[in-house]
Amino acid sequence: MYLVKIKGVAKIPDYLQIRDNNFTLICYTRTDRPEKALEKCGLGLKIEKIKELMNKVPFGQVTPFEF
């Protein structure tokens, strides 16, 4: 899976994309409240790990990760 953090500008907030190995979009959510969207796309058990990784990853960089 891949994680991409997107920097918002002005009134547009920062967003997080989670993509599978085929680079298909699995989850797209705001970085300030990702819990509901992660639950909805089936990643509810991994919220803490994703939030931890999200805080370490720079904006605009595609970061591979595994659970």
PQR file with spaces between the fields and no chain letter, atoms N, CA, C, O and H, PARSE charges and radii, in Angstrom:
ATOM       1  N    MET     1       0.849   -1.184    0.000 -0.4000 1.5000
ATOM       2  CA   MET     1       0.000    0.000    0.000 -0.0000 2.0000
ATOM       3  C    MET     1       0.888    1.239    0.000  0.5500 1.7000
ATOM       4  O    MET     1       2.066    1.189    0.353 -0.5500 1.4000
ATOM       5  N    TYR     2       0.286    2.340   -0.405 -0.4000 1.5000
ATOM       6  CA   TYR     2       1.009    3.609   -0.492 -0.0000 2.0000
ATOM       7  C    TYR     2       0.222    4.697    0.218  0.5500 1.7000
ATOM       8  O    TYR     2      -1.009    4.685    0.242 -0.5500 1.4000
ATOM       9  H    TYR     2      -0.671    2.380   -0.692  0.4000 1.0000
ATOM      10  N    LEU     3       0.956    5.634    0.793 -0.4000 1.5000
ATOM      11  CA   LEU     3       0.363    6.760    1.488 -0.0000 2.0000
ATOM      12  C    LEU     3       0.888    8.039    0.847  0.5500 1.7000
ATOM      13  O    LEU     3       2.092    8.176    0.629 -0.5500 1.4000
ATOM      14  H    LEU     3       1.955    5.644    0.774  0.4000 1.0000
ATOM      15  N    VAL     4      -0.006    8.974    0.546 -0.4000 1.5000
ATOM      16  CA   VAL     4       0.366   10.257   -0.037 -0.0000 2.0000
ATOM      17  C    VAL     4      -0.320   11.349    0.779  0.5500 1.7000
ATOM      18  O    VAL     4      -1.540   11.333    0.943 -0.5500 1.4000
ATOM      19  H    VAL     4      -0.984    8.863    0.723  0.4000 1.0000
ATOM      20  N    LYS     5       0.460   12.292    1.288 -0.4000 1.5000
ATOM      21  CA   LYS     5      -0.094   13.412    2.049 -0.0000 2.0000
ATOM      22  C    LYS     5      -0.043   14.646    1.155  0.5500 1.7000
ATOM      23  O    LYS     5       1.007   14.992    0.614 -0.5500 1.4000
ATOM      24  H    LYS     5       1.451   12.305    1.154  0.4000 1.0000
ATOM      25  N    ILE     6      -1.198   15.309    1.007 -0.4000 1.5000
ATOM      26  CA   ILE     6      -1.341   16.433    0.087 -0.0000 2.0000
ATOM      27  C    ILE     6      -1.555   17.717    0.878  0.5500 1.7000
ATOM      28  O    ILE     6      -2.454   17.797    1.716 -0.5500 1.4000
ATOM      29  H    ILE     6      -2.051   15.029    1.447  0.4000 1.0000
ATOM      30  N    LYS     7      -0.735   18.706    0.612 -0.4000 1.5000
ATOM      31  CA   LYS     7      -0.804   19.990    1.312 -0.0000 2.0000
ATOM      32  C    LYS     7      -1.919   20.844    0.733  0.5500 1.7000
ATOM      33  O    LYS     7      -1.980   21.063   -0.477 -0.5500 1.4000
ATOM      34  H    LYS     7      -0.005   18.641   -0.069  0.4000 1.0000
ATOM      35  N    GLY     8      -2.790   21.319    1.592 -0.4000 1.5000
ATOM      36  CA   GLY     8      -3.861   22.216    1.170 -0.0000 2.0000
ATOM      37  C    GLY     8      -3.349   23.650    1.099  0.5500 1.7000
ATOM      38  O    GLY     8      -2.311   23.978    1.672 -0.5500 1.4000
ATOM      39  H    GLY     8      -2.740   21.141    2.574  0.4000 1.0000
ATOM      40  N    VAL     9      -4.082   24.491    0.397 -0.4000 1.5000
ATOM      41  CA   VAL     9      -3.732   25.905    0.303 -0.0000 2.0000
ATOM      42  C    VAL     9      -4.939   26.747    0.693  0.5500 1.7000
ATOM      43  O    VAL     9      -6.081   26.383    0.414 -0.5500 1.4000
ATOM      44  H    VAL     9      -4.926   24.225   -0.068  0.4000 1.0000
ATOM      45  N    ALA    10      -4.676   27.864    1.334 -0.4000 1.5000
ATOM      46  CA   ALA    10      -5.718   28.788    1.774 -0.0000 2.0000
ATOM      47  C    ALA    10      -6.786   28.070    2.596  0.5500 1.7000
ATOM      48  O    ALA    10      -6.487   27.573    3.682 -0.5500 1.4000
ATOM      49  H    ALA    10      -3.748   28.160    1.561  0.4000 1.0000
ATOM      50  N    LYS    11      -8.025   28.005    2.103 -0.4000 1.5000
ATOM      51  CA   LYS    11      -9.117   27.386    2.852 -0.0000 2.0000
ATOM      52  C    LYS    11      -9.239   25.881    2.625  0.5500 1.7000
ATOM      53  O    LYS    11     -10.051   25.222    3.274 -0.5500 1.4000
ATOM      54  H    LYS    11      -8.268   28.409    1.221  0.4000 1.0000
ATOM      55  N    ILE    12      -8.442   25.337    1.714 -0.4000 1.5000
ATOM      56  CA   ILE    12      -8.488   23.904    1.427 -0.0000 2.0000
ATOM      57  C    ILE    12      -7.591   23.182    2.432  0.5500 1.7000
ATOM      58  O    ILE    12      -6.411   23.516    2.538 -0.5500 1.4000
ATOM      59  H    ILE    12      -7.783   25.872    1.187  0.4000 1.0000
ATOM      60  N    PRO    13      -8.116   22.204    3.172 -0.5600 1.5000
ATOM      61  CA   PRO    13      -7.321   21.509    4.186  0.2800 2.0000
ATOM      62  C    PRO    13      -6.345   20.493    3.578  0.5500 1.7000
ATOM      63  O    PRO    13      -6.418   20.186    2.388 -0.5500 1.4000
ATOM      64  N    ASP    14      -5.436   19.979    4.407 -0.4000 1.5000
ATOM      65  CA   ASP    14      -4.524   18.918    3.998 -0.0000 2.0000
ATOM      66  C    ASP    14      -5.308   17.615    3.879  0.5500 1.7000
ATOM      67  O    ASP    14      -6.245   17.371    4.640 -0.5500 1.4000
ATOM      68  H    ASP    14      -5.377   20.228    5.373  0.4000 1.0000
ATOM      69  N    TYR    15      -4.916   16.782    2.918 -0.4000 1.5000
ATOM      70  CA   TYR    15      -5.596   15.512    2.688 -0.0000 2.0000
ATOM      71  C    TYR    15      -4.604   14.358    2.677  0.5500 1.7000
ATOM      72  O    TYR    15      -3.405   14.540    2.469 -0.5500 1.4000
ATOM      73  H    TYR    15      -4.155   16.980    2.300  0.4000 1.0000
ATOM      74  N    LEU    16      -5.139   13.175    2.906 -0.4000 1.5000
ATOM      75  CA   LEU    16      -4.358   11.950    2.912 -0.0000 2.0000
ATOM      76  C    LEU    16      -4.986   10.969    1.927  0.5500 1.7000
ATOM      77  O    LEU    16      -6.198   10.753    1.941 -0.5500 1.4000
ATOM      78  H    LEU    16      -6.114   13.027    3.075  0.4000 1.0000
ATOM      79  N    GLN    17      -4.154   10.376    1.072 -0.4000 1.5000
ATOM      80  CA   GLN    17      -4.608    9.334    0.148 -0.0000 2.0000
ATOM      81  C    GLN    17      -3.942    8.032    0.542  0.5500 1.7000
ATOM      82  O    GLN    17      -2.746    8.007    0.835 -0.5500 1.4000
ATOM      83  H    GLN    17      -3.169   10.551    1.060  0.4000 1.0000
ATOM      84  N    ILE    18      -4.705    6.952    0.553 -0.4000 1.5000
ATOM      85  CA   ILE    18      -4.148    5.622    0.743 -0.0000 2.0000
ATOM      86  C    ILE    18      -4.498    4.835   -0.510  0.5500 1.7000
ATOM      87  O    ILE    18      -5.660    4.749   -0.905 -0.5500 1.4000
ATOM      88  H    ILE    18      -5.676    6.973    0.316  0.4000 1.0000
ATOM      89  N    ARG    19      -3.468    4.261   -1.128 -0.4000 1.5000
ATOM      90  CA   ARG    19      -3.642    3.538   -2.384 -0.0000 2.0000
ATOM      91  C    ARG    19      -3.111    2.117   -2.243  0.5500 1.7000
ATOM      92  O    ARG    19      -2.196    1.861   -1.460 -0.5500 1.4000
ATOM      93  H    ARG    19      -2.523    4.331   -0.807  0.4000 1.0000
ATOM      94  N    ASP    20      -3.698    1.187   -3.012 -0.4000 1.5000
ATOM      95  CA   ASP    20      -3.238   -0.194   -2.953 -0.0000 2.0000
ATOM      96  C    ASP    20      -2.014   -0.388   -3.846  0.5500 1.7000
ATOM      97  O    ASP    20      -1.490    0.578   -4.400 -0.5500 1.4000
ATOM      98  H    ASP    20      -4.441    1.395   -3.648  0.4000 1.0000
ATOM      99  N    ASN    21      -1.558   -1.629   -3.985 -0.4000 1.5000
ATOM     100  CA   ASN    21      -0.348   -1.911   -4.760 -0.0000 2.0000
ATOM     101  C    ASN    21      -0.503   -1.637   -6.245  0.5500 1.7000
ATOM     102  O    ASN    21       0.494   -1.463   -6.947 -0.5500 1.4000
ATOM     103  H    ASN    21      -1.984   -2.414   -3.534  0.4000 1.0000
ATOM     104  N    ASN    22      -1.739   -1.596   -6.738 -0.4000 1.5000
ATOM     105  CA   ASN    22      -1.998   -1.215   -8.129 -0.0000 2.0000
ATOM     106  C    ASN    22      -2.201    0.283   -8.272  0.5500 1.7000
ATOM     107  O    ASN    22      -2.538    0.769   -9.352 -0.5500 1.4000
ATOM     108  H    ASN    22      -2.548   -1.737   -6.168  0.4000 1.0000
ATOM     109  N    PHE    23      -2.001    1.005   -7.202 -0.4000 1.5000
ATOM     110  CA   PHE    23      -2.145    2.454   -7.101 -0.0000 2.0000
ATOM     111  C    PHE    23      -3.592    2.906   -7.279  0.5500 1.7000
ATOM     112  O    PHE    23      -3.849    4.029   -7.712 -0.5500 1.4000
ATOM     113  H    PHE    23      -1.728    0.611   -6.324  0.4000 1.0000
ATOM     114  N    THR    24      -4.530    2.028   -6.943 -0.4000 1.5000
ATOM     115  CA   THR    24      -5.951    2.368   -6.941 -0.0000 2.0000
ATOM     116  C    THR    24      -6.278    3.056   -5.622  0.5500 1.7000
ATOM     117  O    THR    24      -5.846    2.607   -4.559 -0.5500 1.4000
ATOM     118  H    THR    24      -4.321    1.116   -6.591  0.4000 1.0000
ATOM     119  N    LEU    25      -7.027    4.127   -5.689 -0.4000 1.5000
ATOM     120  CA   LEU    25      -7.381    4.881   -4.482 -0.0000 2.0000
ATOM     121  C    LEU    25      -8.278    4.047   -3.574  0.5500 1.7000
ATOM     122  O    LEU    25      -9.339    3.585   -3.995 -0.5500 1.4000
ATOM     123  H    LEU    25      -7.378    4.491   -6.552  0.4000 1.0000
ATOM     124  N    ILE    26      -7.848    3.857   -2.326 -0.4000 1.5000
ATOM     125  CA   ILE    26      -8.595    3.095   -1.333 -0.0000 2.0000
ATOM     126  C    ILE    26      -9.310    4.044   -0.373  0.5500 1.7000
ATOM     127  O    ILE    26     -10.464    3.817   -0.011 -0.5500 1.4000
ATOM     128  H    ILE    26      -6.986    4.232   -1.984  0.4000 1.0000
ATOM     129  N    CYS    27      -8.617    5.107    0.037 -0.4000 1.5000
ATOM     130  CA   CYS    27      -9.176    6.030    1.017 -0.0000 2.0000
ATOM     131  C    CYS    27      -8.652    7.439    0.749  0.5500 1.7000
ATOM     132  O    CYS    27      -7.477    7.620    0.431 -0.5500 1.4000
ATOM     133  H    CYS    27      -7.679    5.291   -0.257  0.4000 1.0000
ATOM     134  N    TYR    28      -9.522    8.427    0.878 -0.4000 1.5000
ATOM     135  CA   TYR    28      -9.179    9.838    0.704 -0.0000 2.0000
ATOM     136  C    TYR    28      -9.834   10.587    1.844  0.5500 1.7000
ATOM     137  O    TYR    28     -11.061   10.613    1.940 -0.5500 1.4000
ATOM     138  H    TYR    28     -10.476    8.280    1.136  0.4000 1.0000
ATOM     139  N    THR    29      -9.035   11.201    2.717 -0.4000 1.5000
ATOM     140  CA   THR    29      -9.572   11.834    3.906 -0.0000 2.0000
ATOM     141  C    THR    29      -8.744   13.038    4.327  0.5500 1.7000
ATOM     142  O    THR    29      -7.589   13.188    3.928 -0.5500 1.4000
ATOM     143  H    THR    29      -8.039   11.179    2.639  0.4000 1.0000
ATOM     144  N    ARG    30      -9.342   13.876    5.124 -0.4000 1.5000
ATOM     145  CA   ARG    30      -8.623   15.012    5.694 -0.0000 2.0000
ATOM     146  C    ARG    30      -7.645   14.511    6.744  0.5500 1.7000
ATOM     147  O    ARG    30      -7.914   13.520    7.422 -0.5500 1.4000
ATOM     148  H    ARG    30     -10.280   13.754    5.449  0.4000 1.0000
ATOM     149  N    THR    31      -6.517   15.185    6.880 -0.4000 1.5000
ATOM     150  CA   THR    31      -5.512   14.744    7.849 -0.0000 2.0000
ATOM     151  C    THR    31      -5.889   15.090    9.284  0.5500 1.7000
ATOM     152  O    THR    31      -5.379   14.469   10.216 -0.5500 1.4000
ATOM     153  H    THR    31      -6.298   15.990    6.329  0.4000 1.0000
ATOM     154  N    ASP    32      -6.767   16.061    9.479 -0.4000 1.5000
ATOM     155  CA   ASP    32      -7.110   16.457   10.846 -0.0000 2.0000
ATOM     156  C    ASP    32      -8.180   15.573   11.477  0.5500 1.7000
ATOM     157  O    ASP    32      -8.359   15.612   12.694 -0.5500 1.4000
ATOM     158  H    ASP    32      -7.181   16.566    8.721  0.4000 1.0000
ATOM     159  N    ARG    33      -8.893   14.778   10.684 -0.4000 1.5000
ATOM     160  CA   ARG    33      -9.901   13.860   11.223 -0.0000 2.0000
ATOM     161  C    ARG    33     -10.100   12.647   10.292  0.5500 1.7000
ATOM     162  O    ARG    33     -11.110   12.548    9.594 -0.5500 1.4000
ATOM     163  H    ARG    33      -8.747   14.746    9.696  0.4000 1.0000
ATOM     164  N    PRO    34      -9.131   11.741   10.296 -0.5600 1.5000
ATOM     165  CA   PRO    34      -9.182   10.607    9.375  0.2800 2.0000
ATOM     166  C    PRO    34      -9.965    9.399    9.879  0.5500 1.7000
ATOM     167  O    PRO    34     -10.215    8.473    9.108 -0.5500 1.4000
ATOM     168  N    GLU    35     -10.356    9.382   11.139 -0.4000 1.5000
ATOM     169  CA   GLU    35     -10.932    8.187   11.754 -0.0000 2.0000
ATOM     170  C    GLU    35     -12.166    7.651   11.021  0.5500 1.7000
ATOM     171  O    GLU    35     -12.231    6.462   10.706 -0.5500 1.4000
ATOM     172  H    GLU    35     -10.154   10.134   11.766  0.4000 1.0000
ATOM     173  N    LYS    36     -13.126    8.507   10.753 -0.4000 1.5000
ATOM     174  CA   LYS    36     -14.384    8.064   10.139 -0.0000 2.0000
ATOM     175  C    LYS    36     -14.148    7.474    8.745  0.5500 1.7000
ATOM     176  O    LYS    36     -14.710    6.432    8.410 -0.5500 1.4000
ATOM     177  H    LYS    36     -13.073    9.473   11.008  0.4000 1.0000
ATOM     178  N    ALA    37     -13.332    8.125    7.949 -0.4000 1.5000
ATOM     179  CA   ALA    37     -13.061    7.642    6.590 -0.0000 2.0000
ATOM     180  C    ALA    37     -12.276    6.337    6.609  0.5500 1.7000
ATOM     181  O    ALA    37     -12.511    5.460    5.777 -0.5500 1.4000
ATOM     182  H    ALA    37     -12.875    8.972    8.221  0.4000 1.0000
ATOM     183  N    LEU    38     -11.344    6.201    7.552 -0.4000 1.5000
ATOM     184  CA   LEU    38     -10.572    4.963    7.645 -0.0000 2.0000
ATOM     185  C    LEU    38     -11.459    3.797    8.072  0.5500 1.7000
ATOM     186  O    LEU    38     -11.294    2.677    7.589 -0.5500 1.4000
ATOM     187  H    LEU    38     -11.153    6.913    8.228  0.4000 1.0000
ATOM     188  N    GLU    39     -12.392    4.061    8.969 -0.4000 1.5000
ATOM     189  CA   GLU    39     -13.361    3.030    9.373 -0.0000 2.0000
ATOM     190  C    GLU    39     -14.198    2.598    8.166  0.5500 1.7000
ATOM     191  O    GLU    39     -14.433    1.410    7.945 -0.5500 1.4000
ATOM     192  H    GLU    39     -12.527    4.971    9.361  0.4000 1.0000
ATOM     193  N    LYS    40     -14.636    3.585    7.401 -0.4000 1.5000
ATOM     194  CA   LYS    40     -15.516    3.334    6.257 -0.0000 2.0000
ATOM     195  C    LYS    40     -14.836    2.494    5.174  0.5500 1.7000
ATOM     196  O    LYS    40     -15.493    1.682    4.524 -0.5500 1.4000
ATOM     197  H    LYS    40     -14.446    4.550    7.581  0.4000 1.0000
ATOM     198  N    CYS    41     -13.539    2.677    4.975 -0.4000 1.5000
ATOM     199  CA   CYS    41     -12.843    1.937    3.922 -0.0000 2.0000
ATOM     200  C    CYS    41     -12.192    0.654    4.437  0.5500 1.7000
ATOM     201  O    CYS    41     -11.436    0.014    3.706 -0.5500 1.4000
ATOM     202  H    CYS    41     -13.005    3.337    5.504  0.4000 1.0000
ATOM     203  N    GLY    42     -12.472    0.269    5.686 -0.4000 1.5000
ATOM     204  CA   GLY    42     -12.003   -1.011    6.200 -0.0000 2.0000
ATOM     205  C    GLY    42     -10.654   -0.995    6.878  0.5500 1.7000
ATOM     206  O    GLY    42     -10.079   -2.056    7.122 -0.5500 1.4000
ATOM     207  H    GLY    42     -13.086    0.789    6.280  0.4000 1.0000
ATOM     208  N    LEU    43     -10.128    0.181    7.190 -0.4000 1.5000
ATOM     209  CA   LEU    43      -8.827    0.277    7.844 -0.0000 2.0000
ATOM     210  C    LEU    43      -8.953    0.729    9.300  0.5500 1.7000
ATOM     211  O    LEU    43      -8.010    1.289    9.859 -0.5500 1.4000
ATOM     212  H    LEU    43     -10.595    1.043    6.991  0.4000 1.0000
ATOM     213  N    GLY    44     -10.094    0.492    9.905 -0.4000 1.5000
ATOM     214  CA   GLY    44     -10.369    0.935   11.262 -0.0000 2.0000
ATOM     215  C    GLY    44      -9.431    0.376   12.308  0.5500 1.7000
ATOM     216  O    GLY    44      -9.143    1.049   13.298 -0.5500 1.4000
ATOM     217  H    GLY    44     -10.860    0.036    9.451  0.4000 1.0000
ATOM     218  N    LEU    45      -8.946   -0.841   12.113 -0.4000 1.5000
ATOM     219  CA   LEU    45      -8.052   -1.451   13.088 -0.0000 2.0000
ATOM     220  C    LEU    45      -6.631   -0.893   13.013  0.5500 1.7000
ATOM     221  O    LEU    45      -5.814   -1.147   13.898 -0.5500 1.4000
ATOM     222  H    LEU    45      -9.180   -1.387   11.309  0.4000 1.0000
ATOM     223  N    LYS    46      -6.343   -0.145   11.972 -0.4000 1.5000
ATOM     224  CA   LYS    46      -4.991    0.366   11.761 -0.0000 2.0000
ATOM     225  C    LYS    46      -4.909    1.886   11.858  0.5500 1.7000
ATOM     226  O    LYS    46      -3.947    2.484   11.377 -0.5500 1.4000
ATOM     227  H    LYS    46      -7.006    0.061   11.253  0.4000 1.0000
ATOM     228  N    ILE    47      -5.891    2.505   12.464 -0.4000 1.5000
ATOM     229  CA   ILE    47      -5.953    3.967   12.547 -0.0000 2.0000
ATOM     230  C    ILE    47      -4.718    4.551   13.216  0.5500 1.7000
ATOM     231  O    ILE    47      -4.133    5.503   12.700 -0.5500 1.4000
ATOM     232  H    ILE    47      -6.673    2.019   12.855  0.4000 1.0000
ATOM     233  N    GLU    48      -4.314    4.005   14.345 -0.4000 1.5000
ATOM     234  CA   GLU    48      -3.174    4.552   15.085 -0.0000 2.0000
ATOM     235  C    GLU    48      -1.883    4.454   14.288  0.5500 1.7000
ATOM     236  O    GLU    48      -1.088    5.394   14.291 -0.5500 1.4000
ATOM     237  H    GLU    48      -4.790    3.231   14.764  0.4000 1.0000
ATOM     238  N    LYS    49      -1.659    3.341   13.610 -0.4000 1.5000
ATOM     239  CA   LYS    49      -0.449    3.170   12.795 -0.0000 2.0000
ATOM     240  C    LYS    49      -0.444    4.144   11.624  0.5500 1.7000
ATOM     241  O    LYS    49       0.593    4.719   11.295 -0.5500 1.4000
ATOM     242  H    LYS    49      -2.305    2.578   13.608  0.4000 1.0000
ATOM     243  N    ILE    50      -1.594    4.328   10.999 -0.4000 1.5000
ATOM     244  CA   ILE    50      -1.694    5.242    9.860 -0.0000 2.0000
ATOM     245  C    ILE    50      -1.477    6.680   10.327  0.5500 1.7000
ATOM     246  O    ILE    50      -0.777    7.443    9.662 -0.5500 1.4000
ATOM     247  H    ILE    50      -2.436    3.860   11.266  0.4000 1.0000
ATOM     248  N    LYS    51      -2.062    7.058   11.451 -0.4000 1.5000
ATOM     249  CA   LYS    51      -1.887    8.421   11.969 -0.0000 2.0000
ATOM     250  C    LYS    51      -0.428    8.676   12.332  0.5500 1.7000
ATOM     251  O    LYS    51       0.083    9.771   12.096 -0.5500 1.4000
ATOM     252  H    LYS    51      -2.631    6.438   11.992  0.4000 1.0000
ATOM     253  N    GLU    52       0.243    7.690   12.899 -0.4000 1.5000
ATOM     254  CA   GLU    52       1.654    7.826   13.251 -0.0000 2.0000
ATOM     255  C    GLU    52       2.503    8.019   12.004  0.5500 1.7000
ATOM     256  O    GLU    52       3.372    8.890   11.968 -0.5500 1.4000
ATOM     257  H    GLU    52      -0.172    6.801   13.091  0.4000 1.0000
ATOM     258  N    LEU    53       2.253    7.210   10.987 -0.4000 1.5000
ATOM     259  CA   LEU    53       2.979    7.326    9.726 -0.0000 2.0000
ATOM     260  C    LEU    53       2.659    8.646    9.039  0.5500 1.7000
ATOM     261  O    LEU    53       3.549    9.286    8.478 -0.5500 1.4000
ATOM     262  H    LEU    53       1.547    6.502   11.016  0.4000 1.0000
ATOM     263  N    MET    54       1.403    9.055    9.078 -0.4000 1.5000
ATOM     264  CA   MET    54       0.968   10.298    8.455 -0.0000 2.0000
ATOM     265  C    MET    54       1.730   11.499    9.027  0.5500 1.7000
ATOM     266  O    MET    54       2.068   12.426    8.290 -0.5500 1.4000
ATOM     267  H    MET    54       0.681    8.535    9.534  0.4000 1.0000
ATOM     268  N    ASN    55       1.997   11.485   10.317 -0.4000 1.5000
ATOM     269  CA   ASN    55       2.705   12.597   10.952 -0.0000 2.0000
ATOM     270  C    ASN    55       4.188   12.641   10.583  0.5500 1.7000
ATOM     271  O    ASN    55       4.816   13.693   10.700 -0.5500 1.4000
ATOM     272  H    ASN    55       1.723   10.732   10.916  0.4000 1.0000
ATOM     273  N    LYS    56       4.752   11.526   10.142 -0.4000 1.5000
ATOM     274  CA   LYS    56       6.173   11.455    9.790 -0.0000 2.0000
ATOM     275  C    LYS    56       6.445   11.746    8.316  0.5500 1.7000
ATOM     276  O    LYS    56       7.531   12.204    7.961 -0.5500 1.4000
ATOM     277  H    LYS    56       4.242   10.672   10.046  0.4000 1.0000
ATOM     278  N    VAL    57       5.468   11.482    7.466 -0.4000 1.5000
ATOM     279  CA   VAL    57       5.644   11.573    6.012 -0.0000 2.0000
ATOM     280  C    VAL    57       5.595   13.030    5.549  0.5500 1.7000
ATOM     281  O    VAL    57       4.719   13.780    5.979 -0.5500 1.4000
ATOM     282  H    VAL    57       4.585   11.110    7.754  0.4000 1.0000
ATOM     283  N    PRO    58       6.527   13.445    4.673 -0.5600 1.5000
ATOM     284  CA   PRO    58       6.455   14.802    4.124  0.2800 2.0000
ATOM     285  C    PRO    58       5.340   14.922    3.083  0.5500 1.7000
ATOM     286  O    PRO    58       4.896   13.921    2.521 -0.5500 1.4000
ATOM     287  N    PHE    59       4.903   16.132    2.838 -0.4000 1.5000
ATOM     288  CA   PHE    59       3.857   16.381    1.853 -0.0000 2.0000
ATOM     289  C    PHE    59       4.356   16.065    0.448  0.5500 1.7000
ATOM     290  O    PHE    59       5.507   16.341    0.110 -0.5500 1.4000
ATOM     291  H    PHE    59       5.264   16.945    3.295  0.4000 1.0000
ATOM     292  N    GLY    60       3.478   15.482   -0.366 -0.4000 1.5000
ATOM     293  CA   GLY    60       3.768   15.246   -1.776 -0.0000 2.0000
ATOM     294  C    GLY    60       4.616   14.027   -2.072  0.5500 1.7000
ATOM     295  O    GLY    60       4.872   13.743   -3.242 -0.5500 1.4000
ATOM     296  H    GLY    60       2.543   15.257   -0.092  0.4000 1.0000
ATOM     297  N    GLN    61       5.060   13.301   -1.073 -0.4000 1.5000
ATOM     298  CA   GLN    61       5.913   12.137   -1.309 -0.0000 2.0000
ATOM     299  C    GLN    61       5.079   10.859   -1.219  0.5500 1.7000
ATOM     300  O    GLN    61       4.337   10.660   -0.257 -0.5500 1.4000
ATOM     301  H    GLN    61       4.852   13.532   -0.122  0.4000 1.0000
ATOM     302  N    VAL    62       5.208    9.998   -2.223 -0.4000 1.5000
ATOM     303  CA   VAL    62       4.520    8.709   -2.219 -0.0000 2.0000
ATOM     304  C    VAL    62       5.346    7.781   -1.344  0.5500 1.7000
ATOM     305  O    VAL    62       6.515    7.521   -1.629 -0.5500 1.4000
ATOM     306  H    VAL    62       5.811   10.160   -3.004  0.4000 1.0000
ATOM     307  N    THR    63       4.729    7.282   -0.274 -0.4000 1.5000
ATOM     308  CA   THR    63       5.440    6.472    0.709 -0.0000 2.0000
ATOM     309  C    THR    63       4.834    5.070    0.779  0.5500 1.7000
ATOM     310  O    THR    63       3.671    4.915    1.150 -0.5500 1.4000
ATOM     311  H    THR    63       3.780    7.493   -0.043  0.4000 1.0000
ATOM     312  N    PRO    64       5.619    4.046    0.425 -0.5600 1.5000
ATOM     313  CA   PRO    64       5.114    2.682    0.557  0.2800 2.0000
ATOM     314  C    PRO    64       5.084    2.259    2.026  0.5500 1.7000
ATOM     315  O    PRO    64       5.950    2.669    2.799 -0.5500 1.4000
ATOM     316  N    PHE    65       4.111    1.455    2.416 -0.4000 1.5000
ATOM     317  CA   PHE    65       4.050    0.942    3.777 -0.0000 2.0000
ATOM     318  C    PHE    65       3.302   -0.379    3.795  0.5500 1.7000
ATOM     319  O    PHE    65       2.547   -0.698    2.877 -0.5500 1.4000
ATOM     320  H    PHE    65       3.408    1.122    1.787  0.4000 1.0000
ATOM     321  N    GLU    66       3.528   -1.145    4.864 -0.4000 1.5000
ATOM     322  CA   GLU    66       2.849   -2.414    5.069 -0.0000 2.0000
ATOM     323  C    GLU    66       2.371   -2.476    6.512  0.5500 1.7000
ATOM     324  O    GLU    66       2.922   -1.805    7.385 -0.5500 1.4000
ATOM     325  H    GLU    66       4.142   -0.885    5.610  0.4000 1.0000
ATOM     326  N    PHE    67       1.354   -3.274    6.758 -0.4000 1.5000
ATOM     327  CA   PHE    67       0.853   -3.454    8.112 -0.0000 2.0000
ATOM     328  C    PHE    67       1.367   -4.742    8.681  0.5500 1.7000
ATOM     329  O    PHE    67       1.055   -5.080    9.823 -0.5500 1.4000
ATOM     330  H    PHE    67       0.907   -3.818    6.049  0.4000 1.0000
